[in-house]
């Protein structure tokens, strides 16, 4: 069974309609949120690292 992480989708997918609703860059997400993304899409984290 796949569990959808709507909280994470909502944090990333901001439309910018209100000033506080700005998109959040992947590297500014918490370590836990980045780990969730990294499990499924490791190239997104690797491609956005500051290395």
C-alpha positions as CSV (number, residue, x, y, z in Angstrom):
1,X,0.0,0.0,0.0
2,X,1.4,3.4,-1.0
3,X,0.9,6.2,1.5
4,X,0.6,9.6,-0.1
5,X,2.5,12.3,1.8
6,X,0.2,15.2,1.1
7,X,1.8,17.5,3.6
8,X,5.0,17.4,1.6
9,X,3.2,17.9,-1.7
10,X,1.5,20.9,-0.2
11,X,4.8,22.4,1.0
12,X,6.5,22.0,-2.4
13,X,3.6,23.0,-4.6
14,X,2.9,26.5,-3.6
15,X,1.2,28.8,-6.2
16,X,2.4,32.1,-4.8
17,X,-1.1,33.6,-4.6
18,X,-0.5,34.8,-1.1
19,X,2.9,36.2,0.0
20,X,3.4,33.4,2.4
21,X,2.7,30.8,-0.3
22,X,6.1,30.7,-2.0
23,X,7.7,27.5,-3.5
24,X,10.2,26.0,-1.2
25,X,13.5,24.8,-2.8
26,X,14.3,21.2,-2.1
27,X,17.4,22.0,-0.1
28,X,15.4,24.1,2.3
29,X,13.1,21.3,3.2
30,X,13.7,19.5,6.5
31,X,16.1,16.5,6.5
32,X,13.1,14.2,7.0
33,X,11.3,15.7,4.0
34,X,14.4,15.4,1.8
35,X,14.8,11.7,2.9
36,X,11.2,11.0,1.7
37,X,12.0,12.5,-1.7
38,X,15.4,10.8,-1.8
39,X,13.9,7.4,-1.4
40,X,11.9,7.8,-4.6
41,X,13.8,10.4,-6.6
42,X,17.4,10.4,-5.5
43,X,18.5,12.4,-8.6
44,X,16.4,15.4,-7.4
45,X,18.4,15.6,-4.1
46,X,21.7,14.9,-5.8
47,X,21.1,17.4,-8.5
48,X,20.3,20.1,-6.0
49,X,23.0,19.6,-3.5
50,X,25.5,22.4,-2.8
51,X,28.5,20.1,-3.4
